[in-house]
Amino acid sequence: MQYTPYGQYGQYGQTEEELKKKRRKKRRRRIRRFVLLLILIAVLRKPAVSGKIGQLIGRMPVIGGVQEDSQLTAQQEDSRQSSQPDASDSDAESRPDRPEQPEQEKAAVSEELLAVMREAALEFEQEVVLDTDITDGKTSEQLTEMIGATFREMKRRNPELFWIKGYAAAIVTNGNTGELQQSPEITFSFDDDYSESELKEMAQEMKQEAKRIIDTAPKTGSDYEKALFVHDYLVEHTFYDLEGYRKGSDRMIYTAYGALVNHAAVCNGYAAAYQYLLRKLGVNCMIATGTVKESARSDLAKNAGSDGGHAWNWVELDGKFYWVDVTWDDPLNEDGQDAGGPVRHEYCFVDDNKISETRMLDEDNADPPVCIDMTLNDQLMEADRKAAENP
């Protein structure tokens, strides 16, 4: 039986030797950061300096927020900041590579702009004009950085915006003073394979299909039961569109729409649908992207021209975080056809050790969690073994 570790994210292919070099560099950076931390602790013992540092930290922005149509609460969105276990709780070298994001990119995300952009996108408005509340005191470079980071965050949080491909920003400044000459504008680019009316109809189709699925979910159950239900539903009702991937003609296979409405997707479509449904059920879930290690790539994936790009999810259940790879629990046979059979749970609710055996995280993943619990997966795998023994 062959797995299909490939999808939309194919530009990050690396050899095993390159991955080893990358890990060595990161170990060196960790040591340097540790030394700097010791120095900082020594400096902070001076009361005057400590007070100034505390003032600066108090002014640092916190990224958070909730989708308008989601049942997630603000407390759930912020919980991953407070409930993350310390890195020392597990073997750092055995976890997936999780590079830190530059602090300025995190700070550049504007929650106010994010809300404006998302509202416009949901209404299929292609142009967004930034008002002075967002632009005051910012240079063109700061605005450019903020718009880019906020757009990426909007796409990261909102898989329902499947029709948006990218954006363009118009920022006009005075060449002498650098001051803005007019309010900056953002223009979204929509999927040009479909008309606007077709995209609106497709958005409504996906919304209705999601409601139909959610109506059958255990709404009074635990987050675990909801997350398991959505995992099993996608495995049973979605097939991996290998032919569509090879042809590269249908962008919808990379979206939640492809998985939920067409029931055909590749890894990013599975992951987007999982995130979309769980957030509607009030469960904290995001997409992770990375590169499958050369040793873990199937012959089928290599023959299809994949360079190892892959997408999966993390999910928060009762304050703990777990990795979930719906795609790899829906395997293909050697001919690239859906293998059928009972639902598998090998990559459902797994920890860092398990997930790092086969892949590395991309650098642009925003604050990936630390996952250190295999209890739920152990229970599922034991139930799968008993079911196989007593069909």
ABEGO torsion letter per residue (X at the ends): XBBBBBEABAAABBBAAAAAAAAAAAAAAAAAAAAAAAAAAAAAABAAAAAAAAAAAAABBBBBEBBAABABBAAAAAAAAAABBBAAABBAAABBBBBBBBAAAAAABBAAAAAAAAAAAAAGBABBBBBAAAABGBBAAAAAAAAAAAAAAAAAABAABAABABBBBBBBBBAAAGBBABBBBBBBBBBAABBAAAAAAAAAAAAAAAAAAAAABBAABBAAAAAAAAAAAAAAABBBBAAAAAAGABAAAABAAAAAAAGBBBAAAAAAAAAAAAAAAGBBBBBBBBBBBAAABBAAAAAAGBAGBBBBBBBBBGGBBBBBBAAAABBBBAAGBBAEEBBBAAABGBBAAAAAAABBBBAABBGBBBBABAAAAAAAAAAAAAAAABX
